[in-house]
Amino acid sequence: ELQEAVEEILPLLKKENVKVYYLSKTSATEGVESFLDKVDAASDEPTPLSWRSHITFETPAMYIYTSGTTGLPKAAVINHERIMLACGLFDAGNVTSEDIVYTALPLYHSSALLVGVHGCIMKGATMVLRARFSASQFWDDCRKYNVTVIQYIGEVLRYLCSVPQRDNDQDHKVRLAIGNGIRADVWRKFIQRFGNINILEFYASTEGNISFVNYTGKIGAVGRVNCLQKKILRYELIKYDVEKDEPVRDENGYCIRVPKGEPGLLICKITRYAPFSGYAGAKRQTEKKQLRDVFQKGDLYFNSGDLLVTDKDNFIYFHDRTGDTFRWKGENVSTMEVAEVLGLIDCVQEVIVYGVSVPGYEGMACIRLKENCGFNAESAYRHVNTHLPNYARPRFIRIKSAVELTATFKYRKVQLVEEGFNPAVVRDRLYFLDDKEKLYVQMTQDIYNLVKNHDLKL
């Protein structure tokens, strides 16, 4: 299915001495070899140690591209040690050789490849691969193959909850779901509908040097801070200036730790035990992910780009991406929190919340996909007015029949932000929060001009 794309860039790949194989027994492209026929002809004997005597834990094993939710993907360098560590998630979930693991995620994603495929190899477990995710056939597959462990990322579990209910929703053998990116409201719906499935939520990034695992099952949390981990992996949550898009520093030029309950930028000291390999052929992007002189002169930390928060019991929660959180009326607005509230409206199927540029100050907009339901402007106003503080209420709502996702089931926001809330640019229906009328009114060019010229108060 990728033959046309490969052939298009093949001259460039040859120039860079990149060898390409098709995962097939034959190849119809000159300059590209087949791979499966070579696998069949390969010896069953163990590979001689001398062939890999130069390989260490630090040796690069592969490149994995980041998902590119806020820009172009970058090739993260993955070494052998990182693969071994990723397999540890199967230990946390007590996965054994008796388990059957199901994934419909793309194998170029770190969850499917590092955790799933390599985890199954390490444990001797069976893996069931599906070429494309299908919410309607997901549980049929699980029943057919006696699946005991499933993998998820991003919006996958929410899609499963969106499928019409069936009488056999709990007729399966799945005991464990491993992944990341599930919202608390979806977590509750999922286990209520599909049964007592243990959800092993974790926090990690393809290129990052810090991860957390929620081994207790605390709904909404991505892990729990413990003294041993913090002694080995020197991570901190620090104050972050959303408007300037940089950490806050004190009078001495050093970063400031946040107290419990306050969101902060997750950083982790780059050490032998927490290395950061960076991006292949991208020195500038690699440098951007590093923070220097954080708490003392000369120290070096990895900048996760994520805002997290810890509670009084040391559970840690994902709060938002730094590029998604924005300022409105002097307050930080978490797009994730707003999306959770909007997701509770009956007619809402999908929600994307993001900041848009309003001349002179920050505004915000929300994308929603409805499912066989009309948009009730008055009801929506009452809902956001009841459940959100004034500064967090979406000023603009855009109704879309479909939303664009990355290949790893994350919302793509770049184009939405660029298009903003101008009805001359956006063809979808747009609504404006009108506090005077106490409802969302349809956006017109006149309203847009009033907002743009500061003649209409937001």
N, C-alpha and C positions, 0 to 999 in steps of 0.2 A: 504493500500500500504506500510505501515511501519511495518507491523506485523513481518516480518523476522528480521528486525533490532532491534525491541523491544525485541523479544525472545532471541536474541543473548546476550544482556546485562542485561536481566531480573534478573539473580542471583545477579549481582552487585547492581542493583537498590534495590532489596529486602534487601540486606545486609546494605544498606544505609537508609533503611526505607522510600524509595520513592514509593508512590502509583501511579500506572499507570492506566489510563482509555482509552478505545477506544471510539471515538466519533461515537458510533453506538448503536443499541438496543440489540445486542448480542455480546458475546466474545467467540472466538474459542481458546483463549490462557489461560491456567491454571495460575492463579495468577494475571490476568489482568481483570478488571471488565468493563462492558459496562456503558455508561453514559447517552445516550439519553432516555433509558427506565426510568431512575431515574428522568430525567427532566420532562417526561410526568406524572410521579406519584407525582411530587412535588406540594405543595399547591400554590394557586394563591395569598394567603395572604402575605402582606409585612413581610419581615424578622424582627423578634423582635429586637429592639435596643439593648437589653441585650446581644444578641449573638455577637455583634460587638462593645461592649462598650470599649474594649481594643484597638480598631483600631484608629490610628491617621493619620494625613497627612504624618508623617515620617515613618509609618509602611511599610515594604517591601510588595509590592503587587505581584510582579512577577520577574523573571529573564529573560532578553532578551540577547541573544548572539550577540556580535558584528560580523560584516560581515566577518572578517578574510581575507581582501584583501592582507595584507602584512604579515600574519602569522596565527597562530591558533586563533579561536574565543575565546572570554572571556565572562563570564556571568555577565552582568551589572545588578546591583540591581536597580529596578524601584519601587519607593514608590508611594503612592496614590496621593500625591501632584503633582508629575511629570505627572501622567495621566491626572489630571485636567488641568494642564498647556498646555499639548499637544492638548487638545480639543479646546483650544483658537484659533487655526488656523482656525477653522470653523467660528469663530466670525470675523476674519480678512477677510474671503472670503464671509461674509454675507450668509452663508449656513443656510437654514431654514428647517422646517418639510416638506415643499413642494418639496425639492430637492431629486433627486435620484443619489446616489453616486456609481460609478463603480470602483472596484479595482481588478486587476489581480495579485497583489503583494502577496507574502507569508505572512500569518498572524503572523508568528514569527518575522517579521520585524516591527520595531517601527512605521514606517509610516502607514502601513496597520492596525496594531492593535491599537496603541494609538491614532493616528489622525483619521483614518478611522472608525474602529468599535466603539471605545468609543465616537468619535465625533458624529456619527449617533445616538448612544444611548442618548447622552446629548441633541441633537437637535430634536430627534424624526424623523430624516430623514430615507429614505429607502436606504439600501445598496444592491448592486448587486455584488455577489462574483463569480469570475471565477477561476477554479482550477489551470489553467496554462495560462500564458500570450501567446497570439497569435496576432502578428502584422497584419496578414491578416484578422482576424475575429474581431478585436478590434472595428472598427466603425460599423460593422453589429450588434454587441452586443449593442452598444450605441443607434442605431436606434431602435432595437427591444424592448429595455427596457426604452426608452425615457429618457436616462441618461442626467443629467444636470451638473454633477461634476465628473471629473476623477482624479485619483491619479497616480503619476509617481515617479520613482526614477532612478538614474543612466542613462542608455542608452535607456530607454523605448521610449521617444519621438523621438529619432534619428531613432530607429527601425521603428516607424510609418512613418517617412519621407522617409524611404528607400523602402517601399512597392510601387509597380508601381501605378501611379496616376490613379484615377477613375473620372468619370463624377460627381459622387455624393459625392465627398470628403467633401463638405461643407453642405451636407444634413444631419444635426443632430441638437440636441438641447443643446449640450454641451456649457456652458458659462464660466466654470472655470476649470482650471487644477491646482492641489495643489501638490507640491513635491519639490524635490531638486536634483541638479546634472545636470541641463541642460546647455549645452554650448551656448554661445551667437549666434554662427552661426546656430545651430539647432533651437534655439528660433525663429529667423527670418524666417527660412524655414517653421517652424511649423505653425505660425500664417498666413503666406502668403498662404500656401496651404489649411489649414483646417478652415480658417475664423477667425473672431474677438473673439478669446477665451482669456479670462483674465488668465494670468499665475501668480500664487501666489508662487513664488520661495522662499524657506526659507533655512536657514542654521541651522543645529543642528546635534548632535551626540547622539547615544543611551545613553551613560554614562555621557555626558557633562553637565555643569552647565550654559551654555551661548547659546543663539540662536538669530537669526535675521530673520526678515520677510520683503520681498520686496513688500510693500503694494502700491508702486507707479507704478509698471510695468516697471521700468527702465531695459532695456534689458541688461543682463549679470550680474546685481547686485544681491546680496543675501539679501540686506537690506540697511538701512540708519541709520547712527549713530545719536542719539539724546541725548540731555543733561539729560533728565529725566531718560532714560534707563541706561545711564552711571553712574548716581548718585546712582541708586539702585544696578545695576550689575557692579561691579568695574572691567571692562575688559580693556585690553591694547594690543597693537601690539608691540612686542619687537624684537630687533635685534637677528638674529639666525645664527649660524655658521654651514653651511651645511656639511662641511668636518668633523668637530668634533661632529656633531649631538647633539648640545647643545646650549643654549642661550649664547649670548655674554655678558660679564660682564665688568664693568669699573674697575678703579684702586682700588675702594673701595669694589669690589665684588658684586655690584648690577647690575641688568639688565638695558638695555638702550631702551627707547621708540624710535620707528622709526617715521620719518616725513611722512606727507601725500605723497602718490605716491610711497612709498617704501614698498615692502612686509615685513611683520613681523609675528612672531609667535603669534597666538591668545592665550591669557591667561585670566583667570577670577578668581578674588579673591573668595576663598571658605568662604562663610558666611551663616547665617541663611536664607537669601533671595536667595542665590546661592549655595546650598549644593552640595557636591559630595559624593555619596554613595559608590563609588568604585565597585570592582568586587567581587563576592561571592567566598570565599575560595581561594583568590589569593592576598595575602598581598603584595607580591613583585611587581606584575603588578599594583596594586592600588598605591603603593608608587611611581612607575615610572611616573604616570600621575600627580604627585604633585610636584610643584616647591616651594622651601623654600627660605626665605631671599631674596625676589625678589627686593623690593624697600627699605625695612628696615628689621632689625633683627626680626625674629619671624613671619613674614607674610607668608601666605600660599595661593598658586594659583593653579588652575587646568590648566594643560598643554594639550591643544586641539590636538596638533600634526599637526595642519593645519596652513598654511601660507595664510594670507589675506592681502588686501591692500585697503586703502581708497583714494578717489579722492578729488579734491578741493571742491566738493559739498557735501561731507560727505557720499556719497554712498560707500558701502563696497562690495568688490568682493573677491570671492574665488580664490586663486592664485595656490596653490598646496599642496600636502601632504609633510611633512618634509622628509619622506622616499623616495619620488619620485624626488624631486628637487635635483640636484647634481651640482658639480663644474666641469667646463671645461675651461681650459686656463684662470683661475682666475676669471671666471664669474659664477654666479648662473644661471642655466638653468631650467626653468619651463617646466616640461613635458606636462602640460596642454596647454600652449601657443604653443609649437611646434606641438602638436597633432591637434590643431585648424587649423594651417597653412597647415599641410599635408592633412588634411581632405578636403581641397579645390581642390586637384588634382582630375581630372575627373575619373580616374580608381580606386580611393580609396573608399572602402566601410567602413572599420573600421580601427582605428589607436590606437596603444598602444605605448607610448614612455617611455623609462626607461633607467637608467644608467647601464652600464656594466663595469666590472673591466678590465682596460687596464694596463698592468704592468708599474708602475711609475707614472701614472696619470689617470684621469677619462675619460672614453669614453661614448658614448651613442648609443643606438640602437632603432630601430622602428619596430613595428609589424604592418603589414597591411593585411587586407583581401580584395581581389579583387572580383568584381562581374562581371563575363562574360567580362573581359577586361584584356589584356596583360599589363605587366609592361613595361612602356617606360622609359628606364634608362636615356636617354638624356633629355627628357621632365621633369622628376622628378628632375634631377640636376638643370635645369634652374629654376624650381619653387622654390626650397629651396634656391638657390643662390640669387633669386630676393627678397624673402619675409622674409628671416631669416638672422640675423647677423652671421658672420663666426663661432663664438663659439657655436651657437645653432643649427647648421646644423647636421642632423643625419649622423654619420660616417658609420653606418652599418644599413642595412635594411634587414629584414627577411620577406619573403612572406609566409603567412599561408592561408590555405583554410578555416580554422575555428579557432576561439579563445575561450579560456576558460573563463567563467564568474562565479562569485559567484552567489548564489541563489538570491541575491538582485541586480543583473544586474550591477555589477562592474567588471572591468577587474582584473583577477588574474595574478599578475606579478612575484610572487616568483620564479616559475620554469623557467620563461623566463630569469630572471636575472642570475640564477644559470647556465643555459646552455650557456649564453654569445654569442660569435660570432665565435666559433670554428667549422669549417665545418665538423670536424671529430666527433663532438658531435651532431650538429644540422642537421637534415635530410631535413629540408625545404631549399628552395633556399635562399642564402645570397648574399647581394650586399655590396660593399665597395665604399665610395665616393672618386673618383679619380679626384682631382683638376687638375692634369696635362692633363688628357684625357677629362675633363669637362663632365663627366657622371658617373653614378653608374656602376661599373664593377662587374661581378660575382666573389664572394669570392672564393678563392682557398686556399689549404693548404699552398702553397708558400707565398701568401699574408699574411695569418695569422701568419706564422713564422716570416716574415719580421716585422710585427707590434709588435709581442711579443718580438722580439730581438732589438727593437728600430732602425731598419734599414730602416723603412718606415715612413716618416713624416706624422703626422695627422694634 
